């Protein structure tokens, strides 16, 4: 083979590789909201009569949510407002609520485009929906203490919500410092600093959080690496309680009884008055 022909073949291969990367980057840039949230329809999960439904209109359809209050609305004393992880249907997570004690409830919405919610997901949209949902819950359950819980992707939503409104407590399950840093591990060949619009910069937003806060870490986590959680913990502006859930990983942690016991115990502790200094 002549050197000129070899050069042309190499040049063609390089052009194809560059073209492939460009197409890949374009896909990520244009569909990153759907990719980040893993927006997709999921099998229907049927809930009991202990749940009431919620919805509000968004461009493209409806955001749908659910509120669990098994003893009735008037008996609800403490309400967890939950923000899910990537691609998580909150109706499936609600199957673990048998571990909640009397007086506790659970409320959550599916992100736009996920499960039975419609519309296009984004960081701005998820925070706007969270604020609207929280405002609804304050009016619907004025007697209840509201506790915000975020898991993985949802910790970024939870932090921004609590930075803007007062809540009885904030609990973060497998949190990260910023989605940009997490995504760099998943997409190492992509110039994410230029392309990523949904950054969920929790390291910046946490500076405005005043609520009592607990972090729950998985014993093994290969999705949100420990250094991402530890960087957020180190930057937290107030004292923070940190627990590791034994036998858990990033995907199983919300299905374990120990996780729910930690959530309940901290919520009850957070509403106690501060001890008076001697």
Buried (B, 14 or more C-beta within 10 A) or exposed (E): EEEEEEEEEEEEEEEEEEEEEEEEBEEBBEEBBBBBBBBEEBEEBEBEEBBBEBBEEBEEBBBBBBBBBBEEEEBBBBBBBBBBBBBBBBBBBBEBBEBBEEBBBBBBBBBBBBBBBBBBBBBEBBBBBBBBBBEBBEEBBEEBBBBBBBBBBBBBBBBBBBBBBEBBBBBBBBBBBBBBBBBBEEBEEBEBEEBBEBBBBBBBBBEEBEBBBBBBBBEEBEBBBBEBBBBBBEBBEEEBBBBBBEEBBBBBBBEBEBBBBBBBEBBBEBBEEEEEEE
